Amino acid sequence: MTARLHGDELTPHELVFDEPCTGLRTTVTLRPAPGGTDLTVHQKRLPPELRTTQAADGLAGILDALATHLMETR
């Protein structure tokens, strides 16, 4: 996948990128939280094939794997 990053739209704790084939826009926001950092993923223009339980479970699995990796490398 190739994505365009939108640097002019970013806050210091935000990453916004577009997937050009589907038009999907994903915004990842990081915020300080007690004991760590909260990560929020928000997606707009989600195509129908990504509005499934399987797709949601896949994204949740990726985020779980990221959390595990970050905890192991502390």
PDB file of N, CA, C and O in Angstrom:
ATOM      1  N   MET A   1       0.845  -1.170   0.000  1.00  0.00           N
ATOM      2  CA  MET A   1       0.000   0.000   0.000  1.00  0.00           C
ATOM      3  C   MET A   1       0.889   1.231   0.000  1.00  0.00           C
ATOM      4  O   MET A   1       1.886   1.276   0.721  1.00  0.00           O
ATOM      5  N   THR A   2       0.549   2.207  -0.782  1.00  0.00           N
ATOM      6  CA  THR A   2       1.221   3.497  -0.791  1.00  0.00           C
ATOM      7  C   THR A   2       0.265   4.520  -0.207  1.00  0.00           C
ATOM      8  O   THR A   2      -0.892   4.603  -0.619  1.00  0.00           O
ATOM      9  N   ALA A   3       0.742   5.290   0.743  1.00  0.00           N
ATOM     10  CA  ALA A   3      -0.103   6.295   1.374  1.00  0.00           C
ATOM     11  C   ALA A   3       0.581   7.648   1.305  1.00  0.00           C
ATOM     12  O   ALA A   3       1.807   7.748   1.332  1.00  0.00           O
ATOM     13  N   ARG A   4      -0.232   8.679   1.217  1.00  0.00           N
ATOM     14  CA  ARG A   4       0.294  10.045   1.267  1.00  0.00           C
ATOM     15  C   ARG A   4       0.122  10.573   2.679  1.00  0.00           C
ATOM     16  O   ARG A   4      -0.969  10.494   3.244  1.00  0.00           O
ATOM     17  N   LEU A   5       1.193  11.112   3.255  1.00  0.00           N
ATOM     18  CA  LEU A   5       1.116  11.716   4.575  1.00  0.00           C
ATOM     19  C   LEU A   5       0.750  13.186   4.425  1.00  0.00           C
ATOM     20  O   LEU A   5       1.161  13.838   3.466  1.00  0.00           O
ATOM     21  N   HIS A   6      -0.003  13.693   5.351  1.00  0.00           N
ATOM     22  CA  HIS A   6      -0.464  15.072   5.296  1.00  0.00           C
ATOM     23  C   HIS A   6       0.174  15.869   6.412  1.00  0.00           C
ATOM     24  O   HIS A   6      -0.447  16.079   7.454  1.00  0.00           O
ATOM     25  N   GLY A   7       1.405  16.317   6.215  1.00  0.00           N
ATOM     26  CA  GLY A   7       2.146  17.046   7.227  1.00  0.00           C
ATOM     27  C   GLY A   7       1.531  18.377   7.600  1.00  0.00           C
ATOM     28  O   GLY A   7       1.644  18.799   8.751  1.00  0.00           O
ATOM     29  N   ASP A   8       0.883  19.054   6.662  1.00  0.00           N
ATOM     30  CA  ASP A   8       0.307  20.359   6.960  1.00  0.00           C
ATOM     31  C   ASP A   8      -0.941  20.261   7.827  1.00  0.00           C
ATOM     32  O   ASP A   8      -1.402  21.275   8.352  1.00  0.00           O
ATOM     33  N   GLU A   9      -1.493  19.070   7.987  1.00  0.00           N
ATOM     34  CA  GLU A   9      -2.716  18.888   8.763  1.00  0.00           C
ATOM     35  C   GLU A   9      -2.440  18.270  10.132  1.00  0.00           C
ATOM     36  O   GLU A   9      -3.377  17.987  10.879  1.00  0.00           O
ATOM     37  N   LEU A  10      -1.185  18.060  10.467  1.00  0.00           N
ATOM     38  CA  LEU A  10      -0.864  17.288  11.655  1.00  0.00           C
ATOM     39  C   LEU A  10      -0.671  18.152  12.882  1.00  0.00           C
ATOM     40  O   LEU A  10      -0.164  19.271  12.801  1.00  0.00           O
ATOM     41  N   THR A  11      -1.084  17.618  14.021  1.00  0.00           N
ATOM     42  CA  THR A  11      -0.679  18.156  15.304  1.00  0.00           C
ATOM     43  C   THR A  11       0.568  17.372  15.694  1.00  0.00           C
ATOM     44  O   THR A  11       0.896  16.391  15.026  1.00  0.00           O
ATOM     45  N   PRO A  12       1.273  17.766  16.748  1.00  0.00           N
ATOM     46  CA  PRO A  12       2.489  17.026  17.112  1.00  0.00           C
ATOM     47  C   PRO A  12       2.246  15.552  17.460  1.00  0.00           C
ATOM     48  O   PRO A  12       3.189  14.761  17.485  1.00  0.00           O
ATOM     49  N   HIS A  13       1.001  15.183  17.726  1.00  0.00           N
ATOM     50  CA  HIS A  13       0.711  13.814  18.157  1.00  0.00           C
ATOM     51  C   HIS A  13      -0.220  13.092  17.195  1.00  0.00           C
ATOM     52  O   HIS A  13      -0.952  12.189  17.600  1.00  0.00           O
ATOM     53  N   GLU A  14      -0.198  13.482  15.926  1.00  0.00           N
ATOM     54  CA  GLU A  14      -1.163  12.940  14.975  1.00  0.00           C
ATOM     55  C   GLU A  14      -0.493  12.585  13.657  1.00  0.00           C
ATOM     56  O   GLU A  14       0.380  13.301  13.165  1.00  0.00           O
ATOM     57  N   LEU A  15      -0.922  11.470  13.104  1.00  0.00           N
ATOM     58  CA  LEU A  15      -0.462  11.025  11.795  1.00  0.00           C
ATOM     59  C   LEU A  15      -1.708  10.808  10.938  1.00  0.00           C
ATOM     60  O   LEU A  15      -2.607  10.063  11.327  1.00  0.00           O
ATOM     61  N   VAL A  16      -1.763  11.455   9.777  1.00  0.00           N
ATOM     62  CA  VAL A  16      -2.902  11.317   8.867  1.00  0.00           C
ATOM     63  C   VAL A  16      -2.377  10.821   7.534  1.00  0.00           C
ATOM     64  O   VAL A  16      -1.434  11.392   6.986  1.00  0.00           O
ATOM     65  N   PHE A  17      -2.984   9.756   7.004  1.00  0.00           N
ATOM     66  CA  PHE A  17      -2.577   9.303   5.685  1.00  0.00           C
ATOM     67  C   PHE A  17      -3.761   8.802   4.891  1.00  0.00           C
ATOM     68  O   PHE A  17      -4.744   8.310   5.446  1.00  0.00           O
ATOM     69  N   ASP A  18      -3.648   8.936   3.574  1.00  0.00           N
ATOM     70  CA  ASP A  18      -4.683   8.505   2.637  1.00  0.00           C
ATOM     71  C   ASP A  18      -4.170   7.327   1.831  1.00  0.00           C
ATOM     72  O   ASP A  18      -3.001   7.287   1.448  1.00  0.00           O
ATOM     73  N   GLU A  19      -5.040   6.379   1.578  1.00  0.00           N
ATOM     74  CA  GLU A  19      -4.743   5.259   0.700  1.00  0.00           C
ATOM     75  C   GLU A  19      -5.351   5.627  -0.646  1.00  0.00           C
ATOM     76  O   GLU A  19      -6.575   5.669  -0.771  1.00  0.00           O
ATOM     77  N   PRO A  20      -4.515   5.898  -1.672  1.00  0.00           N
ATOM     78  CA  PRO A  20      -5.028   6.464  -2.922  1.00  0.00           C
ATOM     79  C   PRO A  20      -5.975   5.570  -3.719  1.00  0.00           C
ATOM     80  O   PRO A  20      -6.824   6.089  -4.444  1.00  0.00           O
ATOM     81  N   CYS A  21      -5.865   4.281  -3.616  1.00  0.00           N
ATOM     82  CA  CYS A  21      -6.746   3.398  -4.415  1.00  0.00           C
ATOM     83  C   CYS A  21      -8.183   3.392  -3.898  1.00  0.00           C
ATOM     84  O   CYS A  21      -9.126   3.354  -4.688  1.00  0.00           O
ATOM     85  N   THR A  22      -8.354   3.429  -2.575  1.00  0.00           N
ATOM     86  CA  THR A  22      -9.696   3.354  -2.004  1.00  0.00           C
ATOM     87  C   THR A  22     -10.210   4.694  -1.505  1.00  0.00           C
ATOM     88  O   THR A  22     -11.415   4.861  -1.314  1.00  0.00           O
ATOM     89  N   GLY A  23      -9.309   5.660  -1.289  1.00  0.00           N
ATOM     90  CA  GLY A  23      -9.702   6.941  -0.713  1.00  0.00           C
ATOM     91  C   GLY A  23      -9.796   6.908   0.800  1.00  0.00           C
ATOM     92  O   GLY A  23     -10.160   7.906   1.421  1.00  0.00           O
ATOM     93  N   LEU A  24      -9.473   5.777   1.398  1.00  0.00           N
ATOM     94  CA  LEU A  24      -9.526   5.626   2.845  1.00  0.00           C
ATOM     95  C   LEU A  24      -8.566   6.609   3.506  1.00  0.00           C
ATOM     96  O   LEU A  24      -7.397   6.682   3.127  1.00  0.00           O
ATOM     97  N   ARG A  25      -9.045   7.359   4.482  1.00  0.00           N
ATOM     98  CA  ARG A  25      -8.194   8.244   5.272  1.00  0.00           C
ATOM     99  C   ARG A  25      -8.120   7.677   6.690  1.00  0.00           C
ATOM    100  O   ARG A  25      -9.144   7.410   7.319  1.00  0.00           O
ATOM    101  N   THR A  26      -6.900   7.498   7.180  1.00  0.00           N
ATOM    102  CA  THR A  26      -6.671   6.998   8.522  1.00  0.00           C
ATOM    103  C   THR A  26      -5.945   8.069   9.322  1.00  0.00           C
ATOM    104  O   THR A  26      -4.947   8.630   8.870  1.00  0.00           O
ATOM    105  N   THR A  27      -6.457   8.345  10.510  1.00  0.00           N
ATOM    106  CA  THR A  27      -5.826   9.283  11.430  1.00  0.00           C
ATOM    107  C   THR A  27      -5.446   8.509  12.683  1.00  0.00           C
ATOM    108  O   THR A  27      -6.286   7.855  13.302  1.00  0.00           O
ATOM    109  N   VAL A  28      -4.172   8.591  13.051  1.00  0.00           N
ATOM    110  CA  VAL A  28      -3.671   7.957  14.272  1.00  0.00           C
ATOM    111  C   VAL A  28      -3.293   9.084  15.219  1.00  0.00           C
ATOM    112  O   VAL A  28      -2.489   9.949  14.872  1.00  0.00           O
ATOM    113  N   THR A  29      -3.871   9.073  16.415  1.00  0.00           N
ATOM    114  CA  THR A  29      -3.609  10.107  17.409  1.00  0.00           C
ATOM    115  C   THR A  29      -2.997   9.466  18.647  1.00  0.00           C
ATOM    116  O   THR A  29      -3.476   8.440  19.129  1.00  0.00           O
ATOM    117  N   LEU A  30      -1.940  10.077  19.154  1.00  0.00           N
ATOM    118  CA  LEU A  30      -1.271   9.627  20.371  1.00  0.00           C
ATOM    119  C   LEU A  30      -1.481  10.681  21.445  1.00  0.00           C
ATOM    120  O   LEU A  30      -1.255  11.868  21.211  1.00  0.00           O
ATOM    121  N   ARG A  31      -1.920  10.240  22.642  1.00  0.00           N
ATOM    122  CA  ARG A  31      -2.136  11.160  23.756  1.00  0.00           C
ATOM    123  C   ARG A  31      -1.544  10.552  25.025  1.00  0.00           C
ATOM    124  O   ARG A  31      -1.671   9.353  25.271  1.00  0.00           O
ATOM    125  N   PRO A  32      -0.892  11.402  25.828  1.00  0.00           N
ATOM    126  CA  PRO A  32      -0.371  10.903  27.104  1.00  0.00           C
ATOM    127  C   PRO A  32      -1.514  10.366  27.961  1.00  0.00           C
ATOM    128  O   PRO A  32      -2.621  10.905  27.965  1.00  0.00           O
ATOM    129  N   ALA A  33      -1.217   9.299  28.679  1.00  0.00           N
ATOM    130  CA  ALA A  33      -2.186   8.687  29.582  1.00  0.00           C
ATOM    131  C   ALA A  33      -1.426   8.199  30.811  1.00  0.00           C
ATOM    132  O   ALA A  33      -0.219   7.970  30.738  1.00  0.00           O
ATOM    133  N   PRO A  34      -2.114   8.040  31.934  1.00  0.00           N
ATOM    134  CA  PRO A  34      -1.431   7.519  33.119  1.00  0.00           C
ATOM    135  C   PRO A  34      -0.768   6.171  32.808  1.00  0.00           C
ATOM    136  O   PRO A  34      -1.431   5.229  32.375  1.00  0.00           O
ATOM    137  N   GLY A  35       0.522   6.095  33.031  1.00  0.00           N
ATOM    138  CA  GLY A  35       1.242   4.848  32.811  1.00  0.00           C
ATOM    139  C   GLY A  35       1.595   4.561  31.361  1.00  0.00           C
ATOM    140  O   GLY A  35       2.087   3.471  31.066  1.00  0.00           O
ATOM    141  N   GLY A  36       1.365   5.494  30.443  1.00  0.00           N
ATOM    142  CA  GLY A  36       1.703   5.216  29.047  1.00  0.00           C
ATOM    143  C   GLY A  36       1.107   6.210  28.078  1.00  0.00           C
ATOM    144  O   GLY A  36       1.065   7.411  28.343  1.00  0.00           O
ATOM    145  N   THR A  37       0.651   5.701  26.959  1.00  0.00           N
ATOM    146  CA  THR A  37       0.121   6.527  25.880  1.00  0.00           C
ATOM    147  C   THR A  37      -1.122   5.862  25.307  1.00  0.00           C
ATOM    148  O   THR A  37      -1.146   4.651  25.085  1.00  0.00           O
ATOM    149  N   ASP A  38      -2.151   6.664  25.071  1.00  0.00           N
ATOM    150  CA  ASP A  38      -3.340   6.169  24.370  1.00  0.00           C
ATOM    151  C   ASP A  38      -3.139   6.379  22.879  1.00  0.00           C
ATOM    152  O   ASP A  38      -2.675   7.437  22.455  1.00  0.00           O
ATOM    153  N   LEU A  39      -3.486   5.379  22.085  1.00  0.00           N
ATOM    154  CA  LEU A  39      -3.415   5.447  20.633  1.00  0.00           C
ATOM    155  C   LEU A  39      -4.836   5.253  20.107  1.00  0.00           C
ATOM    156  O   LEU A  39      -5.501   4.267  20.425  1.00  0.00           O
ATOM    157  N   THR A  40      -5.289   6.213  19.295  1.00  0.00           N
ATOM    158  CA  THR A  40      -6.625   6.137  18.709  1.00  0.00           C
ATOM    159  C   THR A  40      -6.486   6.092  17.193  1.00  0.00           C
ATOM    160  O   THR A  40      -5.738   6.877  16.610  1.00  0.00           O
ATOM    161  N   VAL A  41      -7.204   5.175  16.557  1.00  0.00           N
ATOM    162  CA  VAL A  41      -7.230   5.083  15.100  1.00  0.00           C
ATOM    163  C   VAL A  41      -8.642   5.437  14.651  1.00  0.00           C
ATOM    164  O   VAL A  41      -9.619   4.842  15.105  1.00  0.00           O
ATOM    165  N   HIS A  42      -8.734   6.419  13.746  1.00  0.00           N
ATOM    166  CA  HIS A  42     -10.023   6.814  13.191  1.00  0.00           C
ATOM    167  C   HIS A  42      -9.916   6.719  11.669  1.00  0.00           C
ATOM    168  O   HIS A  42      -8.958   7.213  11.074  1.00  0.00           O
ATOM    169  N   GLN A  43     -10.905   6.081  11.049  1.00  0.00           N
ATOM    170  CA  GLN A  43     -10.875   5.921   9.594  1.00  0.00           C
ATOM    171  C   GLN A  43     -12.131   6.526   8.976  1.00  0.00           C
ATOM    172  O   GLN A  43     -13.239   6.353   9.485  1.00  0.00           O
ATOM    173  N   LYS A  44     -11.932   7.243   7.860  1.00  0.00           N
ATOM    174  CA  LYS A  44     -13.030   7.844   7.097  1.00  0.00           C
ATOM    175  C   LYS A  44     -13.023   7.249   5.691  1.00  0.00           C
ATOM    176  O   LYS A  44     -11.999   6.764   5.209  1.00  0.00           O
ATOM    177  N   ARG A  45     -14.173   7.296   5.054  1.00  0.00           N
ATOM    178  CA  ARG A  45     -14.335   6.778   3.687  1.00  0.00           C
ATOM    179  C   ARG A  45     -13.930   5.308   3.603  1.00  0.00           C
ATOM    180  O   ARG A  45     -13.292   4.874   2.644  1.00  0.00           O
ATOM    181  N   LEU A  46     -14.311   4.567   4.616  1.00  0.00           N
ATOM    182  CA  LEU A  46     -14.001   3.143   4.673  1.00  0.00           C
ATOM    183  C   LEU A  46     -14.822   2.403   3.613  1.00  0.00           C
ATOM    184  O   LEU A  46     -16.052   2.464   3.636  1.00  0.00           O
ATOM    185  N   PRO A  47     -14.154   1.700   2.677  1.00  0.00           N
ATOM    186  CA  PRO A  47     -14.907   0.979   1.650  1.00  0.00           C
ATOM    187  C   PRO A  47     -15.676  -0.199   2.266  1.00  0.00           C
ATOM    188  O   PRO A  47     -15.279  -0.717   3.309  1.00  0.00           O
ATOM    189  N   PRO A  48     -16.762  -0.617   1.631  1.00  0.00           N
ATOM    190  CA  PRO A  48     -17.603  -1.683   2.184  1.00  0.00           C
ATOM    191  C   PRO A  48     -16.835  -2.960   2.556  1.00  0.00           C
ATOM    192  O   PRO A  48     -17.148  -3.607   3.556  1.00  0.00           O
ATOM    193  N   GLU A  49     -15.835  -3.316   1.750  1.00  0.00           N
ATOM    194  CA  GLU A  49     -15.108  -4.557   2.047  1.00  0.00           C
ATOM    195  C   GLU A  49     -14.283  -4.478   3.326  1.00  0.00           C
ATOM    196  O   GLU A  49     -13.813  -5.502   3.822  1.00  0.00           O
ATOM    197  N   LEU A  50     -14.101  -3.275   3.863  1.00  0.00           N
ATOM    198  CA  LEU A  50     -13.367  -3.120   5.120  1.00  0.00           C
ATOM    199  C   LEU A  50     -14.300  -2.832   6.300  1.00  0.00           C
ATOM    200  O   LEU A  50     -13.840  -2.536   7.403  1.00  0.00           O
ATOM    201  N   ARG A  51     -15.608  -2.921   6.063  1.00  0.00           N
ATOM    202  CA  ARG A  51     -16.598  -2.697   7.125  1.00  0.00           C
ATOM    203  C   ARG A  51     -17.120  -4.019   7.662  1.00  0.00           C
ATOM    204  O   ARG A  51     -18.303  -4.145   7.981  1.00  0.00           O
ATOM    205  N   THR A  52     -16.250  -4.987   7.759  1.00  0.00           N
ATOM    206  CA  THR A  52     -16.648  -6.314   8.206  1.00  0.00           C
ATOM    207  C   THR A  52     -16.052  -6.601   9.583  1.00  0.00           C
ATOM    208  O   THR A  52     -15.100  -5.950  10.014  1.00  0.00           O
ATOM    209  N   THR A  53     -16.621  -7.566  10.245  1.00  0.00           N
ATOM    210  CA  THR A  53     -16.085  -8.007  11.530  1.00  0.00           C
ATOM    211  C   THR A  53     -14.664  -8.525  11.354  1.00  0.00           C
ATOM    212  O   THR A  53     -13.803  -8.279  12.198  1.00  0.00           O
ATOM    213  N   GLN A  54     -14.416  -9.239  10.262  1.00  0.00           N
ATOM    214  CA  GLN A  54     -13.083  -9.777   9.995  1.00  0.00           C
ATOM    215  C   GLN A  54     -12.060  -8.643   9.859  1.00  0.00           C
ATOM    216  O   GLN A  54     -10.957  -8.751  10.396  1.00  0.00           O
ATOM    217  N   ALA A  55     -12.398  -7.569   9.158  1.00  0.00           N
ATOM    218  CA  ALA A  55     -11.485  -6.436   8.998  1.00  0.00           C
ATOM    219  C   ALA A  55     -11.247  -5.739  10.340  1.00  0.00           C
ATOM    220  O   ALA A  55     -10.114  -5.378  10.659  1.00  0.00           O
ATOM    221  N   ALA A  56     -12.308  -5.551  11.124  1.00  0.00           N
ATOM    222  CA  ALA A  56     -12.167  -4.930  12.445  1.00  0.00           C
ATOM    223  C   ALA A  56     -11.297  -5.785  13.353  1.00  0.00           C
ATOM    224  O   ALA A  56     -10.460  -5.264  14.090  1.00  0.00           O
ATOM    225  N   ASP A  57     -11.498  -7.103  13.299  1.00  0.00           N
ATOM    226  CA  ASP A  57     -10.671  -8.010  14.093  1.00  0.00           C
ATOM    227  C   ASP A  57      -9.212  -7.954  13.654  1.00  0.00           C
ATOM    228  O   ASP A  57      -8.307  -8.042  14.484  1.00  0.00           O
ATOM    229  N   GLY A  58      -8.984  -7.807  12.354  1.00  0.00           N
ATOM    230  CA  GLY A  58      -7.616  -7.707  11.846  1.00  0.00           C
ATOM    231  C   GLY A  58      -6.913  -6.461  12.364  1.00  0.00           C
ATOM    232  O   GLY A  58      -5.757  -6.527  12.782  1.00  0.00           O
ATOM    233  N   LEU A  59      -7.607  -5.323  12.338  1.00  0.00           N
ATOM    234  CA  LEU A  59      -7.022  -4.086  12.859  1.00  0.00           C
ATOM    235  C   LEU A  59      -6.774  -4.208  14.358  1.00  0.00           C
ATOM    236  O   LEU A  59      -5.730  -3.779  14.848  1.00  0.00           O
ATOM    237  N   ALA A  60      -7.719  -4.786  15.086  1.00  0.00           N
ATOM    238  CA  ALA A  60      -7.537  -4.978  16.530  1.00  0.00           C
ATOM    239  C   ALA A  60      -6.329  -5.863  16.807  1.00  0.00           C
ATOM    240  O   ALA A  60      -5.580  -5.613  17.752  1.00  0.00           O
ATOM    241  N   GLY A  61      -6.135  -6.900  15.987  1.00  0.00           N
ATOM    242  CA  GLY A  61      -4.980  -7.782  16.147  1.00  0.00           C
ATOM    243  C   GLY A  61      -3.662  -7.057  15.920  1.00  0.00           C
ATOM    244  O   GLY A  61      -2.683  -7.289  16.629  1.00  0.00           O
ATOM    245  N   ILE A  62      -3.649  -6.173  14.919  1.00  0.00           N
ATOM    246  CA  ILE A  62      -2.443  -5.385  14.651  1.00  0.00           C
ATOM    247  C   ILE A  62      -2.127  -4.482  15.830  1.00  0.00           C
ATOM    248  O   ILE A  62      -0.973  -4.379  16.246  1.00  0.00           O
ATOM    249  N   LEU A  63      -3.151  -3.825  16.373  1.00  0.00           N
ATOM    250  CA  LEU A  63      -2.935  -2.925  17.506  1.00  0.00           C
ATOM    251  C   LEU A  63      -2.524  -3.699  18.753  1.00  0.00           C
ATOM    252  O   LEU A  63      -1.695  -3.222  19.529  1.00  0.00           O
ATOM    253  N   ASP A  64      -3.087  -4.879  18.955  1.00  0.00           N
ATOM    254  CA  ASP A  64      -2.675  -5.724  20.082  1.00  0.00           C
ATOM    255  C   ASP A  64      -1.219  -6.145  19.948  1.00  0.00           C
ATOM    256  O   ASP A  64      -0.474  -6.134  20.927  1.00  0.00           O
ATOM    257  N   ALA A  65      -0.813  -6.516  18.737  1.00  0.00           N
ATOM    258  CA  ALA A  65       0.579  -6.912  18.501  1.00  0.00           C
ATOM    259  C   ALA A  65       1.523  -5.737  18.737  1.00  0.00           C
ATOM    260  O   ALA A  65       2.608  -5.914  19.291  1.00  0.00           O
ATOM    261  N   LEU A  66       1.116  -4.537  18.320  1.00  0.00           N
ATOM    262  CA  LEU A  66       1.926  -3.346  18.560  1.00  0.00           C
ATOM    263  C   LEU A  66       2.072  -3.097  20.061  1.00  0.00           C
ATOM    264  O   LEU A  66       3.175  -2.824  20.536  1.00  0.00           O
ATOM    265  N   ALA A  67       0.986  -3.188  20.802  1.00  0.00           N
ATOM    266  CA  ALA A  67       1.036  -2.991  22.263  1.00  0.00           C
ATOM    267  C   ALA A  67       1.963  -4.008  22.917  1.00  0.00           C
ATOM    268  O   ALA A  67       2.757  -3.653  23.788  1.00  0.00           O
ATOM    269  N   THR A  68       1.868  -5.261  22.505  1.00  0.00           N
ATOM    270  CA  THR A  68       2.736  -6.300  23.055  1.00  0.00           C
ATOM    271  C   THR A  68       4.195  -5.996  22.759  1.00  0.00           C
ATOM    272  O   THR A  68       5.045  -6.095  23.644  1.00  0.00           O
ATOM    273  N   HIS A  69       4.485  -5.630  21.534  1.00  0.00           N
ATOM    274  CA  HIS A  69       5.860  -5.307  21.149  1.00  0.00           C
ATOM    275  C   HIS A  69       6.406  -4.138  21.972  1.00  0.00           C
ATOM    276  O   HIS A  69       7.535  -4.189  22.460  1.00  0.00           O
ATOM    277  N   LEU A  70       5.608  -3.100  22.120  1.00  0.00           N
ATOM    278  CA  LEU A  70       6.059  -1.927  22.870  1.00  0.00           C
ATOM    279  C   LEU A  70       6.289  -2.253  24.345  1.00  0.00           C
ATOM    280  O   LEU A  70       7.226  -1.742  24.959  1.00  0.00           O
ATOM    281  N   MET A  71       5.446  -3.089  24.901  1.00  0.00           N
ATOM    282  CA  MET A  71       5.632  -3.485  26.312  1.00  0.00           C
ATOM    283  C   MET A  71       6.893  -4.317  26.484  1.00  0.00           C
ATOM    284  O   MET A  71       7.582  -4.197  27.497  1.00  0.00           O
ATOM    285  N   GLU A  72       7.199  -5.155  25.507  1.00  0.00           N
ATOM    286  CA  GLU A  72       8.392  -6.023  25.578  1.00  0.00           C
ATOM    287  C   GLU A  72       9.675  -5.241  25.386  1.00  0.00           C
ATOM    288  O   GLU A  72      10.731  -5.675  25.846  1.00  0.00           O
ATOM    289  N   THR A  73       9.612  -4.096  24.717  1.00  0.00           N
ATOM    290  CA  THR A  73      10.834  -3.332  24.431  1.00  0.00           C
ATOM    291  C   THR A  73      11.038  -2.188  25.414  1.00  0.00           C
ATOM    292  O   THR A  73      11.959  -1.389  25.245  1.00  0.00           O
ATOM    293  N   ARG A  74      10.204  -2.097  26.427  1.00  0.00           N
ATOM    294  CA  ARG A  74      10.358  -1.052  27.451  1.00  0.00           C
ATOM    295  C   ARG A  74      11.604  -1.236  28.232  1.00  0.00           C
ATOM    296  O   ARG A  74      11.889  -0.448  29.133  1.00  0.00           O
TER     297      ARG A  74
END
